[in-house]
Amino acid sequence: MTIKRFEFNMFPVNCYVLSDETREAVVIDAGCFYPEEQETLKNYIRENGLQLKHVLNTHLHLDHIFGNAFLVREFGLKPEANQQDEFLIARAADYCRMFGFRINEEPAPLGNYIADGDEIRFGHSRLKALLTPGHSPGSLVFYNEEDDCMFSGDVLFKGSVGRTDLDGGNFEQLRNSVCNRLFTCPDNTIIYPGHGEKTTVGDEKMTNSFFN
């Protein structure tokens, strides 16, 4: 599986494009706010001959959904996320005002709900959805067992965890999600987070101060 990471800059957020030898692909967390960022994402998909099959969200905080409406227009695919986060879409504009700017456009509605244990398939690849509440009620981690990697959104970072002071956040839920869902994966599993650099399950179990 090929993993392409983009870092978009309104809130420095990681967006991932996953593809395999079939050229089928998914986008995880299209946080592209500015038109030039949106064009960069589109051009990568077009220039590599990728067929986009899913637009996935680990959760629905504003910085992870800026580019969803753009992808609906360009590729005809509505975003997919856990239903428990759907209420955040209606609050995105208010959150933007709270941070001192206007949202770039009306957020796209969800086209499909992803539940715990669902498999998202593209080409010969598959991602298993793990429901990991705490950062938000419907936070998901997308786990690829074959390639020993996961896409953790804002649940777990290198040396840190996601904030829990926003609507629906709960630190004990977050801690339980990480310990009971993520830390049960093999230590060599690579974690691709929603912000910052990649890490591994083993490194976080040993060094992350939130769990030691």
N, C-alpha and C positions, 0 to 999 in steps of 0.2 A: 504494500500500500504506500502510495506517495502522499506525503503530508507537506503542504505549503502553508506557512504562517505569514499573516499580515499583521502589522501593528498599526492600528488606526488611532488618531491623535486627539479627538475631542476629549475623551477620557482614554488615556492610552490602554487600549483593549486589544486582545488577540483574537483574530478571526482565522479560522482554519478551513482550507479546502482539501478534502481527502478524495483520492481517486485511485484506481488500479489499472491493470493492463487492458481492461475493457473500455476504458475512458469514461465510464460512469463515475459520477462524483456527487459529493454532498458538501454543503457549506455549513459550518458551525459558528454561530454568533457573528452575524454580519453587522459589525459595529461601525460601518463606514458612514460618517456624517457628511463630509464634504464631497462635492461632485467629483473632484479629482480622485478621491479615494474610491468612490463607487466605480469610476471608469477603470481604475487599476484592477479592481476585483473582476469586473466584467471582462476586461481584456485578457487577464490570465486564463479565465475559463474559455473564452473564444479561441485565443491563440494556441492553446493546447488541445483544442478539439474535444473538450470535455462535454459530456451530456449530463447536465445537472438533474439529479433525481429527487433530492430533498434539501430543504432549507431548515436547519435544525437550530433550536435555541436551548442552551443549558438552563436558562432562566430568562425572565422577561423584564429585568431592569433596563432603564432607558439606554444605557451605553452599549448594550448588547443587541439592540433592535433597530438602531438608526437606519440600517440599510435594507431592512426587510421589504419595505414598500418598493424600493428600487428593484429588488430581485423579482418581485411579483410582476412588475412591468416588463422587465427584460426577458424573463424566463418562464413566466406564467405559473410559478410555484408559490403557494402560500406557505408561511412559516408553520413549523410544528413545535409544540412544547407541551409541558404538563398543564392540565386544566387548572390546577390549584394556583398557578401564577397568572391566569388570564386577567384577573382584576387589575394587574399592574399596567396593562396596555392603556386603559382609560386614564391612568394617572400619570402617564409619561410626560405630557405637556406641563402639568403642575410641577413635576420634579425638575424639568428643565428650567422653569421660572425660578424655582428655589435655588438653582445653581447659577442663575443670572443670565440665561440666554433663552432663545426661543427654539422650540423643536423644529427640525428641518422640514418635516411634513407629517401629515396624519399617519400614525402607526398602522401597519397592516394587521388585519384580524387573522387569527389562527385558522389554518385550513384543516388541521388534524391534531388530535390530542395524542400524546405519548404517555403511556402508563408504565409503571415499574415492571421491568422484565420484558418489555417489548423489544423486538429486534428490528433494526433499520437496515435494509439490504440495499446494496448498490454493487453492480458487477458481481465479482466473486467475493466481495467483502461484506462484513456485517458488524454492526455496533449493537451492543446490548445496553438498554437504558436502565440505569440504577437510580431510583428515587432517593435523593439525599437531602431532605429538608433541613433548614437551619438558617442558611443565608437568605433564602426565600422559601415559602411553603412548598413550591413545586420544583425546586432545584433538581436538575438531572445531571448525572455523569454518564458519558458515553464511553463504553468499555469495549475494546477490541482485543479479545483473548488471543487470537492467532498472532497478532503483531506485538503483544505484550505492551499495550499502551492504553491510556484513557485520557479523556478530555473533561477536565474537572470544573470548568466554569469558574465561579467564585467560591466554591466550597473549600478548596485546598490550594494553597500557593507554596512556592518554595520558602520554607521557614515561617509560614504564616497561614491564616485562614481568612475567609471572607467576613465582612462586618455583619453584625446581627442586630443593628439598631434601626434598620428600616422596617417598613410595614411587613409583618409576618415573620420577622427574624426571631431566632431563638438559639442562644448559644449552646444550651444543653442538647438540643436537637442536632445542631451542627456537629458537636463533638461526637455524639453517638453515631451520626451518619458516617463520619470519617473512620471511626474506630471499627464499626460493625460492618461497613460496606466496602470502604476503600482499602483499609489496612488488612483485610483478609485476602487481598489479591497478592500475587507473588511479589517479592521484594524488588525484582528487576523490572517491574512494570513502570514504564515511563509515564509521567504525569505531564500533560500539556494543559497549563492553567489558562484562565481567562485574562490574567494580567501577569506580566513578568516572565521569567525564564522557566524552562522545563526542569523537572526534578524526577525523583523516583520514589516509589512507595517505601523502599528500604531506607533511603536517606531521611525521609520525613518521619518515619517511625523512630529513628535514632536521634534526630537532631531538632525536630520541630518543638519549640518550647511549650506550645499549647497542649502537647500530649506527653510531656515528661515532667 
